[in-house]
């Protein structure tokens, strides 16, 4: 679910062969992701009301661990991305993890099953397609046990057989995710 920019560039050309058309639909979003800036160093301000943006929340367990591992800041790290929601998972689960109360064990438990989500959609073929592409994208994007900044990729079926794609940060995606829930 997480990627450095170098991985994103390679992912634009990756894909499941029998889903070439679907991957072509994703191309504009890989381009958007590739244009996002790198993280140079964390912000030095106070904690940010329970939400992590680029690991700046000093009250968050995950942020604390990242800061311990990278005490000199993020000058050597690239932006990380999260694809969400995974098919079949509670749509607010990832948001729930971005709170000061979240433990590192909870975060690792979520990440540990990130590739095993299944879809509960009644449209079997569409559900299988979305799940397969999500797994393929995750395979391209996952970089070890790194942590991520909330940047969302979201797909909804507007009409049978036609998916609508959106991408943006957590604030931009909030209303869309609320409508989709």
matplotlib code that plots the C-alpha trace (Angstrom):
import matplotlib.pyplot as plt

x = [0.0, 3.0, 5.4, 8.4, 8.2, 10.7, 8.3, 5.4, 7.2, 7.6, 4.1, 2.7, 3.9, 3.0, -0.3, -2.2, -2.0, -5.7, -6.6, -4.7, -7.8, -8.4, -4.7, -5.0, -7.7, -5.4, -2.6, -3.7, -3.5, 0.0, 1.0, -0.6, 1.2, 4.5, 4.1, 3.7, 6.6, 9.1, 9.2, 12.3, 11.9, 9.0, 7.2, 8.4, 5.1, 2.8, 0.7, -2.2, -5.4, -4.9, -4.3, -0.9, 0.2, 3.8, 4.4, 4.1, 1.9, 4.2, 1.4, 1.0, 2.8, 3.6, 5.0, 7.1, 8.6, 9.3, 11.0, 13.1, 14.2, 14.8, 16.0, 17.7, 14.3, 13.0, 15.7, 16.4, 12.8, 10.3, 6.6, 4.6, 1.1, -1.8, -4.4, -7.8, -10.4, -9.4, -12.3, -14.3, -12.7, -14.6, -14.2, -13.1, -10.6, -7.5, -8.7, -9.2, -5.5, -4.4, -5.1, -2.9, -4.3, -3.3, -0.5, 2.2, 0.9, -2.5, -0.9, 1.2, -1.8, -3.6, -0.6, -0.1, -3.3, -3.4, -3.2, -5.9, -9.0, -12.0, -14.9, -18.5, -20.0, -22.9, -21.2, -18.9, -16.9, -16.6, -15.6, -13.0, -11.6, -11.3, -9.8, -7.3, -6.2, -6.0, -3.7, -1.6, -1.3, -0.4, 2.3, 3.8, 3.5, 4.4, 7.9, 8.7, 7.3, 7.4, 4.8, 2.6, 1.1, -2.7, -3.0, -6.0, -6.9, -10.7, -12.8, -16.6, -18.9, -21.1, -23.0, -22.7, -19.2, -18.0, -15.7, -15.1, -11.7, -10.7, -7.4, -6.5, -5.5, -7.6, -9.5, -10.3, -11.5, -13.6, -16.9, -16.5, -15.8, -18.8, -21.1, -19.7, -20.1]
y = [0.0, 2.2, 3.4, 5.5, 7.6, 5.3, 2.4, 4.4, 5.1, 1.3, 0.6, 2.7, 0.0, -2.9, -4.8, -8.1, -9.0, -9.9, -6.5, -4.2, -2.0, -1.6, -0.7, 1.9, 3.5, 3.8, 5.5, 9.1, 8.4, 7.0, 10.2, 12.2, 10.2, 10.6, 14.4, 14.6, 16.2, 14.3, 14.6, 16.6, 16.7, 16.5, 19.6, 20.9, 22.2, 20.8, 17.7, 17.9, 16.8, 13.1, 13.0, 12.1, 14.2, 13.2, 11.8, 15.2, 14.1, 13.7, 12.1, 9.2, 5.9, 5.3, 8.8, 8.3, 5.1, 6.8, 9.7, 7.3, 5.5, 8.7, 11.2, 13.4, 13.9, 12.7, 14.1, 10.7, 9.5, 10.0, 10.5, 7.3, 6.5, 4.6, 3.0, 2.8, 1.4, -2.2, -4.2, -5.8, -3.8, -1.4, 1.9, 3.9, 1.3, 3.1, 6.5, 4.8, 3.9, 7.5, 8.5, 9.1, 6.0, 3.6, 1.3, 0.1, -3.5, -2.4, -0.7, -3.8, -6.1, -4.0, -3.9, -7.7, -8.5, -5.8, -8.2, -10.6, -8.4, -9.8, -8.0, -8.4, -7.0, -8.8, -8.2, -11.2, -10.3, -6.6, -7.5, -10.0, -7.4, -4.7, -7.1, -8.4, -5.0, -3.8, -6.7, -6.0, -2.3, -3.3, -5.7, -2.8, -0.3, -2.2, -1.3, -3.5, -2.4, 1.3, 3.8, 6.0, 9.4, 9.3, 9.8, 7.9, 6.1, 5.3, 3.5, 3.2, 1.6, 4.4, 2.2, -1.6, -2.3, 1.3, 2.3, 6.0, 6.7, 9.5, 10.4, 12.9, 13.6, 12.6, 16.0, 16.0, 12.3, 12.6, 13.6, 11.0, 8.2, 9.3, 9.0, 5.6, 4.1]
z = [0.0, 0.3, -2.3, -3.0, -6.2, -7.9, -7.5, -8.8, -12.1, -12.6, -11.6, -14.4, -16.9, -14.7, -14.9, -15.2, -18.9, -19.3, -17.7, -20.0, -20.6, -16.9, -16.3, -19.1, -17.1, -14.2, -16.1, -15.3, -11.6, -11.8, -13.5, -10.7, -8.1, -9.9, -9.8, -6.0, -4.1, -1.9, 1.8, 2.8, 6.5, 9.0, 10.2, 13.6, 14.8, 17.6, 17.2, 14.7, 16.3, 15.9, 12.2, 10.7, 7.8, 6.8, 10.3, 12.0, 14.9, 17.9, 20.0, 17.5, 18.3, 14.6, 14.2, 17.3, 15.9, 12.5, 14.2, 16.2, 13.1, 11.1, 13.7, 11.1, 9.3, 6.0, 3.6, 2.2, 2.0, -0.8, -0.5, 0.5, -0.8, 0.5, -1.7, 0.0, 0.5, 0.0, -1.3, 1.5, 4.4, 6.7, 4.9, 7.9, 9.2, 7.9, 9.2, 12.6, 12.6, 12.2, 15.8, 18.8, 20.6, 17.8, 18.8, 16.5, 16.9, 15.6, 12.6, 11.8, 12.2, 9.6, 7.2, 7.7, 5.9, 3.3, 0.4, 1.6, 1.4, -0.5, -2.0, -0.8, -3.9, -5.6, -9.0, -9.0, -12.2, -11.2, -7.6, -8.8, -11.2, -8.6, -6.1, -8.6, -9.7, -6.1, -5.3, -8.4, -7.5, -3.9, -5.2, -7.2, -4.3, -1.2, 0.0, 3.0, 6.3, 5.6, 6.8, 4.7, 4.3, 3.7, -0.1, -1.4, -4.6, -4.8, -7.4, -7.5, -10.0, -11.4, -13.9, -14.4, -15.9, -15.6, -12.8, -11.8, -10.4, -7.9, -6.2, -3.6, 0.0, 3.0, 3.1, -0.6, -0.4, 2.7, 1.2, -1.6, 0.9, 3.0, 0.0, -1.0, 2.5]

ax = plt.figure().add_subplot(projection="3d")
ax.plot(x, y, z, "-o")
ax.set_aspect("equal")
plt.show()
